[in-house]
């Protein structure tokens, strides 16, 4: 079950009577247009003479459907009714993520106090949503697609949820009461978005709906990276090439940090014999050992954290880029070259993951590892194999990014090491 429902409830709501939902009359059985807006009017007339028109408006090229109720009160008394819109979905029947590719499947909403709040099915079972807000929307999410009811903003709408039959999750919105005086008419409007997580399209409809493209806590960094990726794609007309160019630009901007990282690691590697001598000299005397090591670092002008800090500064950028490539629906069904016909699915022949593993192995052989611990060295040796196995099922767009990043890192390492060798630091000969 996955349906969007809407209607009128309250004292005079036609969806609140004991006779069930109304049966509307329709003008035509089918509508078709490639250029013009399509309006599909459905009409229901009560025994007392009130006329309810439910009109769906479809616009070519847009994923949002306008839903409005036109109410003509031809009765002698005032009518009081409330609009509701809700999304109903079976729990546990959609896409599920994994630790490697954590994609979200569940509900989400936005309100006055929170721009974007996930509300998974377990939370829905534990606690009902009951929030009154002047702004916001309710939605159901999966990896690349979203459905959302977008109420009129600026009025006290109530966001709600419930679980039906123990297996169907419902999230929706209820408008405040609308009064239609005798002999008058009223229009109640709402929007229903049904489509891909197109950030530009959603941002134009209502505030914060584009946050359903979930970049996590690094959204503030991921959004400009996506804009860069989008701009480059508009130039090269190929998302694969755009990924390559984005990776090149990011790696070029981070080159000073990369250089600082590998220079520090190389110097730490060169200090290993002296540090081993200090350990043998001071044995279990930790205080003297620590003092001697600090003195050694000072004499050799080496920062023991020099290899870690640049890596920590780069990590948020690469995580943000990872989320951009994982979440962007633009990669879905996007071709790259040759056998890569869809950047959002795995490489059918596993060529990119194998190349990525080979590049990781080469990068590891070139990298001066400051540790002398045999167990840690063993772990490093198996890392390319482990990552290759993981990446076999990764979207090819993500693997392409990782492969290009590794190749650029290898080139940067060779440049850095050549500079160190000119200064008399023979890094590569130290690596056995």
N, C-alpha and C positions, 0 to 999 in steps of 0.2 A: 504494500500500500504506500503510495506517495501522491497525495492530492493537495491542491489548494482549494479552500472553501471560503465562501463569503455569504453574507446574508444580513437580514435585519431581525433583531431581537427586541426585547422590551415589551411593555404593555400592549402595543399595537404592532409588534414585529411579525411579519408574515412567516418567519422561520421559527417562531416560538410557540405556535399553537399545538394543540394535542393531535392535530390531523397530519403532522409531519410537514415536510418542506413543500412549498407551493409548486404547482406544475405550470410553467410559463408557456405562453403562446409565442410563436416565432414567425417572421415574415418570409424567410427563405431557408432552404435546407443547406445551401452552401454559398460561400463568399470567396471571391478571388480577385486579387489585384497585385501587380508588381510595383506600382508607383504610387497609388493613392492610399490614403488612410482608409482602413476598413472599420466600420461600426456594425456591431452585431447587437441589435436591440431585442430584448425578451420582455414580454408584457404579461402582467398578472393583475386581474381586476377582482377585488373582493366583492362579497355579496352586498356590502353596504355602499359600493360605488367608488371606493378609493382605487386609484390606478398606480401600480408600481412598475416602473420600467428599470430593468437591469441592463446596462449597456456596456459591452466590452469594446474597447477601441485598440486596434492593432496598427502599428506604424511600421512600414517597410524599413529594414535596416536597424531596428531597435528591438531590444529584448524586454522592455517594460511595456506592460499592458495596462491601459487605464480602465478602471472599473468604477462605474458610477451608478447610483440609484437616483432616479427621477420620480419623486412622489407627488401625486396630485390628490389633494384631499377634497373629494367631492361629497363629503359627509357633513352633517351638521355639528359634529364635535371635533375638537382638536385631537391629533394623533401624536403619540409619543413613541419613538423607536430609537434603536441604537444599531449602528453598523458594527459588524465584526468580520475580521478576516483571519483565517488560520491555516497553518500548514500541518498536515498529518502524515506521519511516516512510520513505517514498521521499523522497530529497533533491531540492530544487528544484521541488517540485510544489505548494507552498502559497502563501499570500499573501506578497507581497514589498512592503516599504516603499519610500520614496523620500526624497530629501533634504528635501523639503517636509514629508512625513508619515512619519517614520522609525518604522515598526512592526517588531517583531522576529518572526522565524520561525525556530525552531530548538529546541534542547534547553536545559534548565537543571536545576540541582540545588542541594541544601542539605546541609551537613554540619557537623560539630563546629566547624570553624575558619572557616566562611564561611556567613552566613545565606542568601545568594542569589548564585548564580554562573551567568551565561550560558555556554553551551557550544555554539557554533554548529557547523554541519556541516563547515565548513572546519577548525575546531579538532579535530573528531572524526576527520577524515581524517589530521591531522598527529600526534595523540597520543591514545592510549586513556586513558579515565578508569579509575583503579584506586585507590579511596579507601576506607578502613575507618572507619566512624563509628558512634557510639552514637545519633546523632540524624539527622534529615534526610529527604530524599525525592528522587525523580528525576521529570522531567517533559518533555513536549513542548509548546511554546507556539506560538500564533499570535496575531493581533491581539486578539480578544475571548475566545478559548477556550483551555482547558488540559486536558491529561490528565496524571495523576500517579499513580505507585505510592508509597504511603505505608506503609513497613514498620513493624513493632513497634519502638517506641523503647526505648532503654536496653540494647541488645545490640549486639555488634560486627558490624553489617551491612556488606557490601562493595558499594560503588557501582561499576558498571562500564559500559563502552561498547565498541562495535565497529562496523565497517562491513561489511555483507554484500553480496556480489555487486557491490561497488564503487559501489552506488547506494542502498542501504538503511541508514539510520542506526538504530542500536539503543542504547538506554540503559536500564539496569535495576539491580536490587538482588538480592543473594544473601544469605540468612540464614546464620548459623553452623550447624554440623552439629547435627541433632536425633537423639537416640537414643531408640528405643522398645523397651523391654525385652519379652521374650517374655511373652505373656499380658496385656499392658497396652495402653493407648491414649494418644494425644497429639493435641492440637489445635494447628495452626499457622495464625495469622491475619495478614491484611493488608488494606489498603484501596486501592481504585482510584477516583480522582476523575475524572469525565468531565463537563465542563460549562463554563459561562461563568466568567469571572474575577470571581466574586462575592466581594468581600473579606470580608464578614461571614461567609459560609458557610465559606470556606476557613480563616479565622482560628480557627474553632471546631474544625476537624479536626486540624490539626497546626501547630506553630509555624513561622512564616515562609513558609507557603504563599501567604499573601496578598501577598507581595512579588512574585509573578508578574505582578501589576498593576504594570508597570514604569514608575515615575515618574523613573527615572534618579537622578542624584546629588542631586536636590532632593526625594527621597521624604519626608524629614523635614518639609518645608514643604508638599508636595502632599497628604499624608494629612489634616492638619487642614482644608485647603481643601475636600477631598472630603467630609469629615464635615459641614462647613458647607453645602455644596451638597446633600447628602443630607437634612439637617435641613430646609432650606428647601423641598425637594421634598415632604417629608412634610406641609408646611403648605399649599402651593399646589396639590399634586397635578398638577404639570406641570413637566417637566424644562426646557423652554424658559424658563418664568417663573423657575424656580430659577436658571438661568444668568444671567438679567437681574438678579435680586436679589443674587446673589453678586458680580457685577461692580460693582453700585452700592455694596455694602458695602465691597469692596476699594478702590474708587476714593475713597470717602469717607474711609477710614482713611489713605489715602496723600495726601490733599489737602494737608497741610502740606509734604510733599516736592515735590509738583507745583507748589505756589505758589512755593517757593524756587527751583525750576528755571526757571520762566518769568520770574520777577522778575529773576533773574540774567541770563537770555538777553536780556531787554528792555534792561537796563542796558548790557550788552556791545554791543548794537546801537546804543545812543545814543552810545557811545564811539568808534564807527567813524571819524567825521570826525577826531577828535583823534589816533587811532592812525595814520590815513593821513598826517596832517601830520608825525607823528614819523618815519614811514618816509621821507618825502621829506626831512626835515631831517637824519637821520643816515645815510641811504643804506645802505652795506654794513658799517657799523661795528656789528657785532652786540652787542658789549659795552655800548656807550653806548645802543643801542636797547633792550636788555633792561633796563638800569638805569632808563631814562626810562619804560618801560612799567610797571615795578613801582611807580615813584613815582606814575604816573597812577592805577593801580589803588588805591593807598593813599589818595590825595587824594579820589578819587571813591567810596571805600568799596565797591569791587567785587571779588569773588573770581572770577578767571578760570575756576576749576574749579566755580563755584557751579551752573552749568547741567548739568555732567556727573555730579557726585556724587549728587544726588537721583535722577537717571536710573539710575545704577548700583545704587542701593539698591532701586529699584522693580523692576528687571529680574528678579531671582530670583523675586519674587512672581508676576509675569505669566508667566514661563516655567513655574512650577509649575502655575498655573491652566491654561495651554495643555496641559500633559501630562495633567492631570486630565481635561480635556474630550476629549483624544485617546484616552486609554486606558480610560475608564469604559464598561463594557459596558451600564450602565444606560441610556445614551443610544440604544442599538441598538433600532430600531423604535419609538422614543418620538416621539409626535406633538407638535407645537408648536401652530400655528394654520394655518388655511386650507391652503395648498399644501405646507407643510412637514409631511410625514407620517413622516419618519424623520430625527432629528437627527444620526445617524451617517453619513448619506450627503450627497452634494452637493445643493444647491438645484436642482431640476429645471428651473426657469425662470431661474436665475442672478440673481434679484432681489436677494437679500441681498448677493452679492459686488459688484453694481453700486452698491447703496446704501452699502456699505462704502467703495468707491473714491471715491464722491462725498463722503462724510464726511471721508475722508482728504485730499481735495483742498481742502475748505473749511478743515480744520484747518491745513493747510499755508499757506493764504492768510492766516490770522489770526496764524500763529506768527512772531514776530520772529526772523529768521535772523541770527546774529551774523557769519556768513562773508560776505566780499565777493568771493570767488573765483567768477568766472563759470562755470567748469566744475562746481564743487560746486552752485551754484545751479541749473544745468541738470539735474544729476542729481536734485536734490530735486523738480524739476518733473515728472520722469518716474516718480517713486516711486509715486504713486497708480495709474498705469496698470499698472506692473509688478506691484504687489501685487494689483490687481484680477484680472489674468490668472492669477496663482498661486492666488488664492482661489476661482476658478471650480470647482476640483475638491476644495476643502476640505470636510470634513463641515460641514453647515449649523449644527450646534451651535457649532463653533469660529468660524464667520463671524459668527454672532449675537453671540457674546461680543465679538469685535473691533469690530463695528459699535456695540454699546452702549457699549463702552469709549471709542470715538472721540467719540460724541455727548456722553458725560459730560465728556470732556476739553475739548470745544468749549465747553460750558456753564461749566466751571471757568475756562477761559481768558478768557471774557468777564467773569466776576466779578473775576478777577485784574486784567485790564486796566482795568476801571472804577475799581478801587482805585488803580491807578498813575496814571490820568488825573487823579484828584482831588488827587494829589500833584504834578501838573504834568508828568508823564511821558506824553507823547502817543504811545503805542506804535503804535496803528493807523494813524496818519497817516504814520508812518515807513515803513510797509510799502507799497511801490508795486506 
